[in-house]
């Protein structure tokens, strides 16, 4: 099995790349989806969050009130770190369990872990290759303004709050540039998918050669 860690800055096009990879046969694990599970009532993450941030973060229906929790951490780096110290290890644990499950089910599949914070959270140990989606700051700002209704100032602030593209590329095995048309992005993903299949074939051949008497 091959596991790809797919990452990139906000509005870089990670989700579009993930969808293309899924259409080519990969299975996608969305770290954001796992992040929501961290806060499920009765989970270890839920208890840790309540103990760390107080019972006022619990809504009347027993779930975590994300607005209240957000008000406690956004704009406060120390509190945000306190939250990520809880959530990131839980997400890593769940992602590892899902990857192991897929490995048991089909050792030949390709699994993609789509995670914006793959580098920051130090989840690269879960994957065989790191694929980084990049775009220009101008394109990212434009997408955020259209998609989220942000002002240019707010969009740039969101981008600046993340690690830089250069920092991500220091960990990259594959870079996918997303600065042109959707069709060109799809073509680039297909190109890298085919190259991945070539690498996988070589590894299988090498393993078969080592196993031969």
C-alpha positions in Angstrom: 0.0 0.0 0.0 1.1 3.6 -0.7 0.0 6.4 1.6 0.2 10.0 0.3 0.1 13.0 2.7 -1.7 15.7 0.7 -1.2 19.3 2.0 -1.1 22.9 1.0 -2.1 26.3 2.2 -5.6 27.6 2.5 -7.4 27.9 -0.9 -4.5 26.2 -2.6 -6.8 23.5 -4.2 -6.1 20.5 -1.9 -9.7 19.4 -2.0 -9.8 19.5 -5.8 -6.6 17.5 -6.0 -8.0 15.0 -3.5 -11.1 14.6 -5.7 -9.0 14.0 -8.8 -7.0 11.3 -6.9 -10.2 9.7 -5.7 -11.5 9.5 -9.2 -8.3 7.7 -10.2 -8.8 5.1 -7.6 -7.3 6.4 -4.4 -9.1 6.4 -1.0 -9.1 9.8 0.7 -9.0 10.3 4.5 -10.0 13.9 5.4 -8.2 15.1 8.5 -10.9 17.8 9.0 -13.5 15.1 9.2 -11.4 13.3 11.9 -11.0 16.6 13.6 -14.8 16.8 14.1 -14.8 13.4 15.6 -12.3 14.6 18.3 -15.1 16.6 19.8 -17.8 13.9 19.8 -19.4 13.4 23.3 -17.9 10.4 25.1 -14.6 10.5 23.2 -11.3 11.0 24.9 -10.8 14.2 23.0 -14.2 15.6 24.2 -13.2 15.0 27.8 -9.8 16.6 27.4 -11.3 19.7 25.7 -13.8 20.2 28.5 -11.2 19.7 31.2 -8.9 22.2 29.5 -11.4 24.9 28.5 -14.3 24.6 31.0 -17.8 23.2 30.9 -19.1 26.4 29.3 -17.8 25.0 26.0 -20.5 22.3 26.2 -23.7 23.2 24.4 -27.2 22.3 25.8 -27.4 19.3 23.5 -24.2 17.9 25.1 -21.9 18.7 22.1 -18.9 21.0 22.0 -20.1 24.6 21.2 -17.5 25.4 18.5 -18.3 29.1 18.7 -17.6 29.3 22.4 -14.4 27.2 22.0 -13.3 29.3 19.1 -13.7 32.4 21.1 -11.3 31.0 23.7 -8.5 30.1 21.3 -8.6 32.3 18.2 -6.2 35.2 18.5 -4.5 33.6 21.5 -1.5 31.5 20.4 -1.0 29.9 23.8 -4.6 28.7 24.0 -4.6 27.6 20.3 -1.5 25.5 21.1 -3.3 24.0 24.1 -6.1 22.9 21.8 -3.9 21.5 19.1 -2.0 19.6 21.8 -5.2 17.8 22.4 -6.7 17.5 18.9 -3.6 16.8 16.7 -2.6 13.6 18.6 -6.2 12.3 18.5 -6.4 13.0 14.8 -3.1 11.3 14.2 -4.3 8.2 16.2 -7.6 8.0 14.2 -5.8 8.5 10.9 -3.3 5.8 11.7 -6.2 3.4 12.6 -7.9 4.1 9.3 -4.7 3.6 7.3 -4.1 0.3 9.0 -7.6 -0.8 8.3 -7.2 -0.1 4.6 -3.8 -1.9 4.6 -5.5 -5.0 6.0 -8.3 -4.7 3.5 -6.2 -4.2 0.3 -2.4 -4.0 0.5 -2.3 -2.6 -3.1 -4.5 0.5 -2.6 -3.4 4.1 -2.5 -4.6 6.0 0.5 -4.5 9.8 0.6 -4.4 11.7 3.9 -5.7 15.2 3.1 -4.4 17.5 5.9 -3.8 21.2 5.9 -1.6 20.9 8.9 0.3 17.7 7.9 3.7 19.4 8.4 2.9 21.5 11.5 1.3 18.5 13.3 4.2 16.3 12.3 2.0 13.6 10.8 4.5 12.8 8.0 5.4 9.6 9.7 2.0 8.3 8.7 2.7 8.6 5.0 5.1 7.3 2.3 5.1 10.5 0.2 4.2 14.1 0.8 2.4 15.9 -2.0 2.2 19.7 -1.7 -0.4 21.8 -3.6 0.8 25.3 -4.3 -0.7 28.5 -5.7 0.1 32.2 -5.7 -0.9 34.4 -2.8 -3.0 36.4 -5.3 -4.9 33.4 -6.4 -5.5 32.2 -2.9 -6.8 35.6 -1.9 -9.1 35.7 -4.9 -10.5 32.2 -4.1 -11.0 33.1 -0.4 -12.9 36.3 -1.3 -15.2 34.4 -3.7 -15.6 31.3 -1.6 -15.8 32.7 1.9 -16.8 36.2 1.2 -13.7 37.6 3.0 -12.2 41.0 2.5 -8.7 41.1 0.9 -7.3 42.0 4.3 -8.9 39.2 6.1 -7.9 36.7 3.4 -4.3 37.8 3.6 -4.4 37.5 7.4 -5.6 33.9 7.1 -2.8 33.1 4.7 -0.2 34.8 6.8 -1.3 32.8 9.9 -0.1 29.5 8.2 3.4 28.2 7.5 4.8 29.3 4.2 4.8 27.4 0.9 8.6 27.3 1.2 8.4 25.5 4.5 5.9 23.0 3.1 8.1 22.4 0.0 11.0 21.4 2.2 9.1 18.3 3.0 7.6 17.7 -0.5 8.2 14.6 -2.6 5.7 15.9 -5.2 4.7 19.5 -5.9 1.5 20.2 -7.8 1.1 23.7 -9.0 -2.4 25.1 -9.1 -2.2 28.5 -10.8 -3.9 27.9 -14.1 -7.2 26.3 -15.2 -9.0 23.4 -13.6 -8.3 21.3 -16.6 -4.5 22.0 -16.3 -4.7 21.0 -12.6 -6.4 17.7 -13.5 -3.8 17.1 -16.1 -1.0 17.6 -13.6 -2.6 15.3 -11.1 -2.9 12.6 -13.7 0.7 13.1 -14.6 1.9 12.6 -11.0 -0.5 9.7 -10.5 1.1 7.9 -13.5 4.5 8.6 -12.1 3.4 7.2 -8.8 2.2 4.0 -10.4 5.6 3.7 -12.1 7.4 4.0 -8.7 5.0 1.4 -7.2 5.7 -1.0 -10.0 9.5 -0.6 -9.5 9.1 -1.3 -5.8 7.0 -4.4 -6.4 9.6 -5.7 -9.0 12.4 -5.0 -6.5 10.5 -6.8 -3.7 9.8 -9.8 -6.0 13.5 -10.0 -6.9 14.6 -10.0 -3.3 12.0 -12.7 -2.5 13.2 -14.9 -5.4 15.5 -17.9 -4.4 
